[in-house]
Amino acid sequence: MDFSISDDRRMLTDTLRRYLFEQYPVDHRTRVAYAAPFHDPAQWAALAGLGLFHALAPEDRGGIGGTGFDVAVVFEELGRALCPEPVLGQLMAIRLTLAAGGDLEPLLTGETRAAVALDEAEAGWDLDALTTRAADGRLTGRKTVVYGGAGADRLLVAAAGPGLWDVAAGDAEVAGYGMIDGGPAAEVFLDATPASCLIPEARAALEEARDWAALALSAEALGAMEAAFAMLTDYLATRKQFGQPIGTFQALQHRAVDLAIEIEQARSIVILAASAMDTPERAKRVSQAKHLVGRIARQVAEEVIQMHGGIAMTWEYPVSHYAKRLVMIDHQMGDSDWHLERLMGMLEAG
């Protein structure tokens, strides 16, 4: 497998990394991620102007990428900067709109912000357990933890069937809030809410969109892990104890090397998953990635805090925010256990 990235993707990576470093430093992120609207609308518009969303769609539909590797490099940089902009919801909306044959232009330009209302409290991640019902062009039900739902213009709602419906956010009751690790989410209440059906039988489209989201989250975790590890190695080289940097202590060196190896394993599985997004192996590779990355992300979060000591628990030190995000990524779009069970089901099915 070729582990190098193309010149176009390298340019995208460099541009996005430089922009986020200059315009979205961690102190700015901390200010905007935990107070309404839980992101920076001006930066959302600026990222759209950079063509970020065009990188998430194929060229034949107006985008400039749309492959697994394009999505992975974008979200890796978002994770490295701990960026709370609701790009995940936009990615899922783009994939579902592609499946429905709809117009992507408002999503690609950022003119329309969309969120995908998929999860329900009692259903977990089981599409067969959805209780939101459609009748006479109206939806009734409740959707929980809708990522990017606060401030979205359109809601793409999964209802029992499963089917996919388009709802104007203004027609629904949307209770927005910030997630514990920053960024916007919402509870969505539907009570005979007007809706238009995009895909009557949407199981394949919804599963595919969730797989793209799981790949994106795995790549985001990879970027966040690398940033947290870089802070750790810098700390080990500068923090002194007994008159010498603590990075010279063999026990800490071994723990840091173990973390570096785990992060490289995470990178390898993300690359494998990205390469399989347009193949029959998509679901298997994505679940492998989400399961392994979820486990490693938790390990990295725990280890960087332990090796930093008490300073890593403070609000002002960035490591605490990276650790929160790494832990919470595992709970989005299926946690490690759910993806392991999914893999086991695939093996049993042959």
Secondary structure by P-SEA (a helix, b strand, c coil): ccccccaaaaaaaaaaaaaaaacccaaaaaacccccccccaaaaaaaaaaaaaaaacccccccccccaaaaaaaaaaaaaaccccaaaaaaaaaaaaaaacccccccccccbbbbbccccccccccccccccccccccccccccccccccccccccccccccbbbbbccccccccccccccbbbbbbbbbcccbbbbcccccaaaaaaaaaaaaaaaaaaaaaaaaaaaaaaaaaaaccccccccccccaaaaaaaaaaaaaaaaaaaaaaaaaaaccccaaaaaaaaaaaaaaaaaaaaaaaaaaaacccccccccaaaaaaaaaaaaaaccccaaaaaaaaaaaaaac
